[in-house]
Amino acid sequence: GQQLNQSPQSMFIQEGEDVSMNCTSSSIFNTWLWYKQDPGEGPVLLIALYKAGELTSNGRLTAQFGITRKDSFLNISASIPSDVGIYFCAGRIIQGAQKLVFGQGTRLTINP
Amino acid sequence: GAVVSQHPSWVICKSGTSVKIECRSLDFQATTMFWYRQFPKQSLMLMATSNEGSKATYEQGVEKDKFLINHASLTLSTLTVTSAHPEDSSFYICSARAGSEQYFGPGTRLTVT
């Protein structure tokens, strides 16, 4: 089946540093969604992307839909302790398709 | 963003009993809802897609007679774990589609003793 390769799997950074993570696939996606999940909670939608090349920001978060439509990245600037959690990318292969394909997640740990 | 609620947030049941989990879209109507299962330190695993007024579509390897899904209205889907066993213990998360976006509930922690 379709797979999303998300990297890195984990990150250990100092507070205030910038963070970058990405997802790649061999398939072409029409939608990319980025989620954050805190322990014991459901994922929360951070950013949604719909067009190739689209660059969207949400506060300190910025995400881009790759030109080839096979990848996306998420950047977090000036990290703070509450950014700790697991970040998942998710995408839809074709327009209107119901199922999301998920990446394996990036676990972010911040040292104060 | 759209809000999805789930009830209960956690449940402990004895082996052999059934447990029902409710998923509601609070401020929007969802013709499509999804049920996921998540094991510790892993990604979300789609169990089934639930469409209002029709039978759910189950993913390969998911027993439809064990995990009963009902999507009786545009704001409510339920997952019933029948004859639960300890291996069914997991974190179950529902999700509802709103346009091109998809919103998740807070999850239900099921422990079967």
Boltz contact constraints between the chains, C-beta under 6 A:
constraints:
  - contact:
      token1: [A, 31]
      token2: [B, 100]
      max_distance: 6.0
  - contact:
      token1: [A, 41]
      token2: [B, 106]
      max_distance: 6.0
  - contact:
      token1: [A, 42]
      token2: [B, 93]
      max_distance: 6.0
  - contact:
      token1: [A, 42]
      token2: [B, 104]
      max_distance: 6.0
  - contact:
      token1: [A, 42]
      token2: [B, 105]
      max_distance: 6.0
  - contact:
      token1: [A, 42]
      token2: [B, 106]
      max_distance: 6.0
  - contact:
      token1: [A, 42]
      token2: [B, 107]
      max_distance: 6.0
  - contact:
      token1: [A, 43]
      token2: [B, 104]
      max_distance: 6.0
  - contact:
      token1: [A, 45]
      token2: [B, 1]
      max_distance: 6.0
  - contact:
      token1: [A, 48]
      token2: [B, 101]
      max_distance: 6.0
  - contact:
      token1: [A, 98]
      token2: [B, 32]
      max_distance: 6.0
  - contact:
      token1: [A, 98]
      token2: [B, 49]
      max_distance: 6.0
  - contact:
      token1: [A, 100]
      token2: [B, 102]
      max_distance: 6.0
  - contact:
      token1: [A, 102]
      token2: [B, 43]
      max_distance: 6.0
  - contact:
      token1: [A, 102]
      token2: [B, 44]
      max_distance: 6.0
  - contact:
      token1: [A, 104]
      token2: [B, 43]
      max_distance: 6.0
  - contact:
      token1: [A, 105]
      token2: [B, 43]
      max_distance: 6.0
